[in-house]
């Protein structure tokens, strides 16, 4: 048993199915904490689009100061159909990521044993990679504006921003991760057309690669990478890419896993200067909210990544094994063609975790 240690977790269920999948994840986290002899203490916050409808803001002015005191943030999803869909990122997600310097977006893609993915000739050993997306710079810095937008000559701009520091640190994180995996990094960009910003990106990533002679390095344009996700996913181990490209590729990774409902992620501050935030990659899915059928695997797996970040590697691995056992037992969610409800899946994961 590990010595007793307490971790304080800020819980932000958010909108739509968030208040259904996050409690399921917490039940699994508590079971893991009990099994491995540590304690998780939670405090819930009602931030999100629903909060915006009541207050005119996605979170209070002092929210970041309050959240900064926690060891980690466990988040569900944000967004509702009757709230402007440009606001959740601007007023919540990006705000948290940049304010807490969560410059690593960590998104694994694995075809779990027992799931029939959409790629008919690929098995679980063929799809096992991690998309490392630069999370605070690049195309999503929201530097831009409108000029006479209502007129015939109206125009709009968005300017990408890439710094040497930002590129170097995400590249180093990726190569260090590859050393713990299969020692292969693929840099995905589009520098043959974005000849300044992404050519600079490529130059810095390539320079960092020379410090890791034990890690195989390859550069691939995003169009080619997208095709290879479908045709040859087995060639990928760690993918390092930009904010915008990573956003798209990680959802494609979720799709070839079988469902976005399976995909976990971490918004990580590796230096632990600030808390990191862990969330499933899917959206708030308000169309199925309240029916008890949302797939909680992405949220549960995100909880495992959170425990790994907190130094609880054994507990994290135990949760992932329990997820795999649950699926192999045929406890399959509706989005994957099964009939198991949110509670059924969480209960099965807990039972498998406790039986190890």
N, C-alpha and C positions, 0 to 999 in steps of 0.2 A: 504493500500500500504506500502511496505517496503521503508525505506529511500534509496535514490539513492546511489549505491555503484558500483565501477568499478572493474572488474576482467580482468586481462590480460591473454589471452589464446594463447599458441603457437600451431599452427595448422600444422600438418605434414600429408598431405594426403597419401603420399607413392606411391605405385605402383598398377598396375592392376585396380581394381574397386575402390581403395581408393579415387581418385580424383572425383568419382561420388557420393559415399555414404557420404563422409565427408561434402561436401557442403549442401547435404540434411539435415544432422544433424545440421549444423550451422543455417540453416533456421528455424528449430524447436527451437533451443536454443535461437535465437533472438526473436522469438515469445513469448517464456516463459519469457525472460528477460523483454520484453515490458509489458507483462501482470502483472508481479510481481515487476516492478519498480526498476530494477537494470540494469547495463550495462556490456556488454561483448565486450572487445576490442581484436581483433585478429591480429596475425602476422604469415604469412605462411612461411614455410621452405621446400625446395624441397628434403629433405633427403630420402634415400632409395636405392633400387637396380638400378633404373634409373639414379640416381645421381652417383652411383658407376661406371656405364658404361661410364659416361662422365669424371669422375675425378679420378677413382681408389680408392675411399673411400666412405663409406656410409654417412658420415657427416664430416665436417671440424674439424680440431684439436681443435678449440675453441668452438665447438658447445655446449658442455655441460655447459661451462661458460655462454654462451648466454642464453640457455634454463633455467638455474637455476633462472633467474630473473623473470620468469613467475609464475602465480598462479597455472596453470595446463597445461598439454599437452594433446591435442586432436589428436589422431592418427588413421590412416586408416588401412593400411596393407603394408607389405613389402615382396618383392620377385618377381623375373621374371624367366621364364623358362631357359633363356640363362645365368643366373648367378648362380654360385655354391650355392646349397641350404644349405650348412653349414655356409655360410657367414652372412646372415641376422641376425641370433641370435647372433653370435659372435661379429659382428661389429656394430650392432644397438640395437636390443631389449635387450639382456642381459647387454649390456654396459650401457644403460639408467637405467635399473632396479637396477643394482648394484651401479652405481655411485650416484644415487639419493636415495639409501636405500629404494627402493619400495618393502619392504619385504612381503607385503600382496598382493596376487593375488586374487581378489574378483570376483567370477563368479556365478551369480545366474542362476538357471534353473527353469523355470516355464512354465507349459503348459497353454498358454494364452487362455482365453475363445474364442471360435469360430474357433480354430484350431483343426483339427483331427490329433492327434499324432499317431505314429506307434504302440503304445501299446493299443490294441483294448478295453481293459476293464478299462482303466484309464481315469479319468476326470481331469479337471483343478485343483481341490482341492487335487488331489493325487500327483501331481508333483509340488512341491514348496520348493526348498531347495537352499542352497548356498554352493559351493565348495570354501573353503579357502585354497589356495595353498601357501606353503612357497615358496618365489619368488627369493631368492638371495643365497641360500645355496643348500645343498643336492646333487642330482645326476647331476645337470647341471652347476657345478662350472668350468667345463672344465679343471680339473686338471688331466693330463695324457699325453700320448705320444706313439710313435711307436719305436719298436726295430727291425731293419732289416726287414722292412715291405715287401720288394720285394723278400725276400728269403723264402725257404721252412719252415724254423723255425721262420719266422716272428711273431711278436706279437704286440698287442695294449692294452693299459690300459686306463681306466677312473676311477678316485677315487672320491667317494662321500665324502662330508665333512658336518658334522652336529655339530653345537656348542650348548652348553647349552643355551646361550643367544638367539640364533636364534630359538631354539625350544620353549623356554619359551615365547618369545614375540608373536609368531604366535599362540600359544595355548591361551594365555590371550586374544588376539584379538578375537579369535573364541568364547571363553566363554562369553566375553562381548557382542558380537553380538547376541549370543543365548539368552541372557537375554532380548534383545529387540525383539526377535522373539518368538519361541515356547519353548524355554528353553530345548533344546536337542542338544548335541554335539556327533558326531560319529568320532572317531579317526580311520583313515584308514591307515594301514601300511602293512608290510610283515615281521614282526619281527621273525616269526618262521623259516625263511630261511636266512634272513640278520640279523644274531644273534648278531652283534655288533652295527652297525649304527642304525638300526631300533628298536632294543631292547632298545637302549639308548633313541631314540625318544619316544617310548612308555612309558618308565619310567618317563621321564620329563613331558610329557603330562598328565599322570595319577597323578603326584604330583601336577601339576597346578590345576587339576580338584577338588582337595580337598579344594581349596579356593572358590569354587563355589558350595556349597551344594544344592543350589536351582536349579541347572542345571543338568539334567539327563545326565550321561556319559556312552558311550559304546565304546568298541574297536572292530574293524572288519578288517579282512584281505582283501586285495584288490581283490582277486579272488571272495570272498563271496560278497563283496560290489558291484562288477561289475554285478554279477547275480541279486542282489537285486535292482539295478538301473532299471533293466528290469522287474523283477517279483513283487517287493514291494517298489516302489519309495516313497510311502507315509510314510515309516519309517524314512526318513531322514529330518533333519532340517538344522543344520550347520555341514558340514563335514570339518575336519581339516586334511590335509595330506601333503605329501612331494612334492617337485618341479616336479619330474618325474611322480609320481602317479597322482598328481593333473592335470597335463597337459592332461593325457589320460582321466581321469574321467570327467573332465569338457567338453571335446568334446562329450563324451557319454551322458552327461547331455544335451548338445545342440541337440544331435540326438533325444532323447526322447521328446524334446520340439517340434520336427517336422522338424527343419532345423537348421544347424549351422548359417545360415543367421540371425537368431533371437537372437543369444547369445551375451550379452554384457560382458564387464569386466573392472575392474579397477586395475591398478598397483599402490598400495597406500603406501605412507609414512605417517602413522597415526600421527606422531609427527609434520608434516608439516615443517620439517626442509628443505625439498626439495619439488619441485613440484611433484605431482602424474600424472600418464599417463593413459588415458582412451581410450579403443579400442574395437572393436568387436572381437569375438573369431575366426572368419573365416579368411581364407587367402586372398591373393590378386586376386585370380580367374581370371587370365589373359585371359582365354578362353572366358569369357563373357564381358570383358572390352570393353567399347565404345558402347555397344548396348543399354544402358539405362534401363536394366532389373534387375540390381543388387538389392538385398533386403537391404534397408537401416535401417531396424528395429534394428539390432545389434548396428549400429553406433548411431542411435537416442537414444536408451536405454542407451548406454555407456555415452552419453551426460547427460542423467538424473542422472546417478551415479556420474558424475563429479559435477553437481550442488549440489547434496546431500553432497558430500565431501566438497564443498565450503560453506556449511551452508544454502543452499537454498532448504530446505526440501519440502516446499509446491510446489515450481516450479517443482522439480523432480517428485513428486507424480502426479502432473498435466500432465506431459509428459507421464508417464506410463499409466495413465487412458486414455489419448488420443490415445495411441498405441492400447490399448484394444478395444476402441470404433471403431477405424479404421478397425481392423480385424473383429469385430462383424458385421460391415456394409458390409463385403464381399470384402473389398479392399485388395486383397491377391496377393502376389508376385509370380513370375513364379516358384521359387524353391518350393513353397508350393502348386503348381497346379493351381494357379490363372493366371491372365493376366495383373495385375497392374504393371506399370513401376515404376522406382525409384522415378520420379517426382510425379506420382499419389499418391504414399504412403505418401511422405513428405507433399504434399498439404493437404491430408486428415487428417493427424495427426495435422497439424497446424489449420485447420478448427475446428477440435474437441477440441483442446486446447482453442481456442478463444471463443468457444460456452459455455464453462463451467460457 
